[in-house]
Amino acid sequence: MPTLSPTILPILMLFASNVFMTFAWYGHLKFKENPLPMVVLVSWGIAFFEYWLAVPANRWGSAVYSAAQLKTMQEVITLVVFAAFSVLYLRSRSAGITRSVFSSSLSARS
């Protein structure tokens, strides 16, 4: 296991894996003119790297967190990453809704 704190490393890796997965699932929405088979293959390629982060994050994280804690962190991280992604990358017009999801996910952590 790397030398970074075993309590922090899994969280950082889950954030990074979520960025990859969010791009894999939603990044293609800016490229609707591309053929669907190509989009699926590119998404699979992106998701491959997500797995290289998520699987070790959960394996190493299980040394200090329960499976339920890891899953809860993953869900909160997913909301935070998607809220930022939808505003910054997709330029979502529903920014008010995104901000409320972002703030509710942060308040859930308190």
FINU-174072 format. One record per atom (N, C-alpha, C): x, y, z. Coordinates in pm, 1 decimal. Example, Ala and Ser with C-alpha at 12.3 -4.5 7.8 and 13.67 -1.06 7.14 Angstrom:
2
PT         xx         yy         zz
PT     1319.0     -569.0      780.0
PT     1230.0     -450.0      780.0
PT     1320.0     -330.0      780.0
PT     1285.0     -225.0      708.0
PT     1367.0     -106.0      714.0
PT     1290.0        3.0      787.0
***
This chain:
110
PT         xx         yy         zz
PT       84.3     -118.9        0.0
PT        0.0        0.0        0.0
PT       89.0      125.5        0.0
PT       52.6      226.8      -75.4
PT      132.8      349.8      -79.6
PT      145.1      415.9       57.5
PT      236.9      512.8       68.3
PT      269.8      572.0      197.2
PT      173.7      681.9      242.7
PT       80.9      725.5      159.9
PT      -16.9      825.0      201.3
PT     -107.0      765.1      309.8
PT     -161.2      848.1      396.6
PT     -244.9      801.9      507.1
PT     -353.7      705.4      459.4
PT     -367.8      590.5      526.9
PT     -468.7      492.8      485.7
PT     -611.9      541.9      503.1
PT     -631.8      649.1      578.2
PT     -767.1      705.3      589.4
PT     -795.6      805.5      477.9
PT     -692.3      869.4      424.3
PT     -709.5      971.9      320.5
PT     -699.7      913.2      180.3
PT     -606.4      820.8      158.1
PT     -583.0      766.1       25.2
PT     -709.8      711.9      -41.6
PT     -789.9      629.2       25.5
PT     -910.0      577.1      -41.1
PT    -1006.8      688.0      -82.4
PT    -1018.6      791.6       -2.4
PT    -1109.4      901.8      -35.0
PT    -1059.8      974.9     -159.5
PT     -931.5     1003.3     -166.1
PT     -874.8     1070.0     -283.9
PT     -891.7      983.7     -408.9
PT     -869.0      854.1     -393.5
PT     -884.1      764.0     -507.5
PT    -1029.6      753.7     -551.9
PT    -1123.1      755.6     -456.4
PT    -1264.9      752.7     -492.8
PT    -1306.0      880.6     -566.0
PT    -1252.3      994.4     -523.5
PT    -1278.2     1118.9     -596.8
PT    -1226.6     1107.6     -739.6
PT    -1102.2     1063.1     -754.8
PT    -1043.7     1052.3     -888.6
PT    -1120.8      952.4     -974.6
PT    -1158.4      839.4     -917.1
PT    -1232.2      739.7     -994.7
PT    -1367.5      794.2    -1037.8
PT    -1428.1      874.7     -952.6
PT    -1557.0      933.1     -986.6
PT    -1546.9     1033.1    -1099.6
PT    -1437.7     1106.1    -1106.0
PT    -1418.5     1198.6    -1217.9
PT    -1412.9     1118.8    -1348.8
PT    -1335.6     1010.4    -1350.2
PT    -1329.3      926.9    -1470.1
PT    -1466.4      872.2    -1506.9
PT    -1538.6      817.8    -1408.6
PT    -1667.4      755.5    -1439.0
PT    -1770.6      858.1    -1484.2
PT    -1766.4      975.6    -1425.9
PT    -1860.8     1079.4    -1468.2
PT    -1834.6     1118.8    -1612.8
PT    -1707.9     1130.5    -1651.1
PT    -1676.4     1158.7    -1791.7
PT    -1718.2     1041.9    -1880.2
PT    -1698.6      918.8    -1833.7
PT    -1737.9      802.3    -1913.1
PT    -1888.4      800.4    -1936.9
PT    -1965.7      831.3    -1834.8
PT    -2111.0      823.8    -1846.6
PT    -2174.2      946.1    -1911.4
PT    -2119.2     1064.7    -1886.7
PT    -2186.8     1186.9    -1930.1
PT    -2105.7     1277.6    -2021.1
PT    -1976.9     1254.5    -2034.2
PT    -1893.0     1341.4    -2115.3
PT    -1933.0     1344.9    -2261.4
PT    -1985.6     1234.4    -2310.2
PT    -2024.5     1226.0    -2451.1
PT    -2143.5     1314.9    -2485.5
PT    -2213.2     1366.5    -2386.5
PT    -2330.7     1449.8    -2414.1
PT    -2294.3     1578.0    -2487.7
PT    -2167.4     1616.2    -2485.0
PT    -2121.4     1732.1    -2561.9
PT    -2086.3     1692.9    -2705.7
PT    -2091.2     1564.9    -2735.8
PT    -2051.2     1515.6    -2868.3
PT    -2161.6     1427.2    -2927.4
PT    -2281.0     1480.2    -2931.5
PT    -2395.9     1401.4    -2977.6
PT    -2388.8     1365.9    -3125.8
PT    -2302.9     1433.4    -3201.4
PT    -2290.0     1403.3    -3344.4
PT    -2206.2     1278.3    -3369.6
PT    -2132.1     1231.1    -3269.5
PT    -2049.9     1111.7    -3285.5
PT    -2135.8      986.3    -3281.6
PT    -2098.8      883.9    -3359.7
PT    -2176.7      759.7    -3361.7
PT    -2175.9      690.9    -3224.9
PT    -2288.8      634.7    -3189.8
PT    -2304.3      572.1    -3059.4
PT    -2202.6      459.9    -3033.8
PT    -2175.0      371.2    -3129.9
PT    -2074.9      266.8    -3101.4
PT    -1938.5      324.5    -3063.6
PT    -1897.9      432.4    -3129.8
PT    -1770.8      495.3    -3095.9
PT    -1775.9      553.8    -2954.6
PT    -1886.6      617.0    -2920.6
PT    -1902.2      676.2    -2787.8
PT    -1895.7      568.1    -2680.3
PT    -1959.1      455.5    -2705.2
PT    -1956.9      345.2    -2608.4
PT    -1814.2      293.9    -2589.3
PT    -1741.1      276.0    -2697.2
PT    -1602.9      227.4    -2686.5
PT    -1513.8      326.6    -2612.4
PT    -1528.2      454.7    -2641.0
PT    -1449.7      555.6    -2569.2
PT    -1487.5      555.0    -2421.8
PT    -1617.0      544.0    -2393.0
PT    -1662.3      540.1    -2253.0
PT    -1605.6      419.7    -2179.9
PT    -1601.7      304.8    -2245.3
PT    -1540.8      186.7    -2184.4
PT    -1393.6      209.8    -2154.9
PT    -1325.1      274.9    -2247.5
PT    -1183.6      305.0    -2226.6
PT    -1161.7      395.2    -2106.1
PT    -1247.5      494.2    -2090.6
PT    -1237.8      583.7    -1975.0
PT    -1270.1      507.3    -1846.4
PT    -1374.7      424.2    -1851.7
PT    -1416.1      348.2    -1733.1
PT    -1307.8      250.3    -1688.0
PT    -1227.7      201.9    -1781.1
PT    -1117.4      111.9    -1745.7
PT    -1027.1      176.1    -1640.2
PT     -995.9      303.8    -1658.9
PT     -910.0      373.3    -1563.5
PT     -982.7      400.0    -1432.0
PT    -1113.2      418.3    -1439.8
PT    -1192.8      435.6    -1317.6
PT    -1180.4      311.9    -1229.5
PT    -1187.2      194.8    -1290.0
PT    -1176.8       70.8    -1213.9
PT    -1039.8       55.4    -1149.6
PT     -935.0      104.0    -1217.2
PT     -800.4       96.4    -1160.8
PT     -784.3      184.6    -1038.7
PT     -875.8      277.2    -1018.8
PT     -874.9      360.5     -898.2
PT     -976.0      310.6     -794.9
PT    -1096.4      276.0     -839.4
PT    -1203.3      238.9     -745.6
PT    -1176.6      106.5     -674.5
PT    -1130.8        7.9     -748.1
PT    -1109.0     -124.2     -686.1
PT    -1000.0     -118.2     -579.0
PT     -882.2      -61.2     -608.2
PT     -782.9      -49.7     -500.6
PT     -829.3       41.8     -386.8
PT     -904.2      147.2     -419.4
PT     -954.0      236.3     -314.0
PT    -1041.0      158.5     -215.5
PT    -1127.1       73.7     -267.8
PT    -1213.4       -5.3     -179.6
PT    -1135.8     -114.8     -107.6
PT    -1040.5     -176.4     -174.5
PT     -960.2     -281.0     -110.1
PT     -879.1     -221.8        4.5
PT     -803.8     -113.4      -25.2
PT     -721.4      -50.8       78.1
PT     -807.3       18.7      182.2
PT     -917.2       77.9      139.7
PT    -1006.1      146.5      233.1
PT    -1071.9       52.2      332.2
PT    -1090.9      -73.4      290.0
PT    -1155.7     -169.5      380.5
PT    -1070.5     -201.8      502.3
PT     -943.3     -160.8      499.4
PT     -857.3     -179.8      616.9
PT     -893.2      -82.1      728.4
PT     -954.8       30.1      693.0
PT     -987.3      132.1      793.5
PT    -1135.0      170.5      796.5
PT    -1210.0      136.0      691.2
PT    -1352.4      169.4      684.5
PT    -1433.5       42.7      661.1
PT    -1557.9       43.5      705.7
PT    -1647.8      -68.0      675.4
PT    -1696.6      -52.7      531.0
PT    -1752.9     -159.0      476.2
PT    -1808.2     -152.5      340.4
PT    -1919.2      -47.3      332.6
PT    -1999.1      -38.3      437.2
PT    -2106.5       62.0      439.0
PT    -2050.3      203.9      438.5
PT    -1942.1      226.0      510.9
PT    -1879.5      358.6      511.5
PT    -1820.7      391.6      374.8
PT    -1755.8      294.7      313.4
PT    -1699.1      317.5      180.2
PT    -1808.7      348.5       79.2
PT    -1918.3      275.1       84.6
PT    -2028.9      297.6       -9.2
PT    -2092.7      434.4       14.7
PT    -2109.6      472.1      139.2
PT    -2166.6      603.4      170.7
PT    -2076.1      714.5      120.4
PT    -1945.2      699.9      142.5
PT    -1851.2      799.9       90.7
PT    -1860.2      807.3      -61.1
PT    -1867.9      692.2     -125.5
PT    -1876.3      687.9     -271.4
PT    -1999.2      763.4     -321.2
PT    -2112.5      746.1     -256.2
PT    -2235.1      812.5     -300.1
PT    -2226.7      963.4     -280.7
PT    -2173.2     1007.2     -169.0
PT    -2157.5     1151.3     -144.9
PT    -2060.0     1210.1     -246.1
PT    -1949.3     1140.4     -269.1
PT    -1850.5     1186.2     -366.4
PT    -1913.6     1194.0     -505.1
PT    -1995.8     1096.3     -540.5
PT    -2063.3     1097.0     -670.0
PT    -2147.0     1222.9     -688.0
PT    -2222.8     1259.0     -586.1
PT    -2305.4     1379.9     -594.8
PT    -2220.5     1505.3     -608.9
PT    -2114.4     1512.6     -533.5
PT    -2026.7     1630.5     -538.0
PT    -1960.7     1641.7     -675.1
PT    -1906.0     1531.2     -724.2
PT    -1837.9     1533.0     -854.0
PT    -1936.7     1565.9     -965.2
PT    -2054.7     1503.0     -962.2
PT    -2150.3     1529.8    -1069.3
PT    -2201.5     1673.5    -1065.4
PT    -2222.4     1727.1     -948.0
PT    -2267.3     1866.5     -938.1
PT    -2164.4     1959.5    -1001.8
PT    -2038.5     1939.5     -969.7
PT    -1932.4     2022.4    -1029.1
PT    -1922.8     1998.0    -1179.7
PT    -1929.4     1873.5    -1221.3
PT    -1920.3     1837.2    -1363.3
PT    -2032.8     1900.8    -1444.4
PT    -2153.5     1893.6    -1391.8
PT    -2267.5     1944.9    -1468.2
PT    -2261.2     2096.0    -1485.3
PT    -2208.1     2165.7    -1387.5
PT    -2195.9     2311.2    -1397.6
PT    -2073.2     2349.6    -1480.2
PT    -1958.6     2289.4    -1450.5
PT    -1833.3     2331.9    -1512.9
PT    -1813.2     2275.7    -1653.8
PT    -1849.2     2150.5    -1677.3
PT    -1824.3     2088.3    -1806.8
PT    -1945.9     2095.6    -1898.9
PT    -2061.6     2055.5    -1846.2
PT    -2181.5     2054.5    -1928.7
PT    -2248.7     2191.3    -1937.2
PT    -2206.9     2282.7    -1850.7
PT    -2269.4     2416.2    -1845.7
PT    -2420.4     2403.8    -1828.3
PT    -2456.9     2320.3    -1731.4
PT    -2597.0     2289.6    -1704.6
PT    -2677.0     2415.4    -1674.5
PT    -2794.0     2422.5    -1735.1
PT    -2883.9     2535.5    -1708.8
PT    -2958.9     2517.3    -1577.0
PT    -2953.5     2397.9    -1522.7
PT    -3021.5     2371.4    -1395.7
PT    -2924.3     2388.2    -1280.1
PT    -2845.6     2494.4    -1286.4
PT    -2741.8     2516.7    -1185.0
PT    -2801.2     2529.8    -1045.6
PT    -2921.0     2584.8    -1032.8
PT    -2984.4     2596.7     -901.8
PT    -3009.1     2460.5     -840.0
PT    -3056.7     2366.8     -919.9
PT    -3080.4     2231.2     -871.7
PT    -2946.6     2166.6     -836.5
PT    -2847.0     2185.8     -921.0
PT    -2715.5     2128.7     -895.7
PT    -2656.6     2183.4     -766.6
PT    -2670.9     2312.9     -744.3
PT    -2619.7     2371.8     -619.9
PT    -2691.8     2313.0     -499.0
PT    -2822.0     2288.3     -510.4
PT    -2893.8     2233.0     -395.6
PT    -2849.8     2089.3     -368.1
PT    -2821.5     2011.8     -474.1
PT    -2770.4     1875.6     -455.5
PT    -2633.5     1881.8     -389.3
PT    -2549.9     1973.2     -436.5
PT    -2416.4     1989.6     -381.0
PT    -2422.5     2025.8     -234.1
PT    -2506.9     2124.3     -199.1
PT    -2513.2     2166.7      -60.1
PT    -2577.0     2060.1       29.2
PT    -2675.2     1986.9      -21.8
PT    -2735.8     1882.1       60.6
PT    -2638.2     1768.0       82.7
PT    -2553.9     1738.9      -18.4
PT    -2456.1     1631.7        0.6
PT    -2350.0     1672.4      102.1
PT    -2314.8     1799.5      105.4
PT    -2218.2     1845.1      204.8
PT    -2279.2     1845.3      343.9
PT    -2405.1     1884.9      355.4
PT    -2467.9     1886.1      487.4
PT    -2489.8     1744.3      539.5
PT    -2501.9     1648.1      450.2
PT    -2517.8     1508.4      492.7
PT    -2390.8     1455.3      558.7
PT    -2277.3     1513.1      522.7
PT    -2149.7     1469.7      580.2
PT    -2131.7     1522.1      722.5
PT    -2202.7     1628.7      759.0
PT    -2184.1     1691.4      891.8
PT    -2247.0     1610.0     1001.5
***
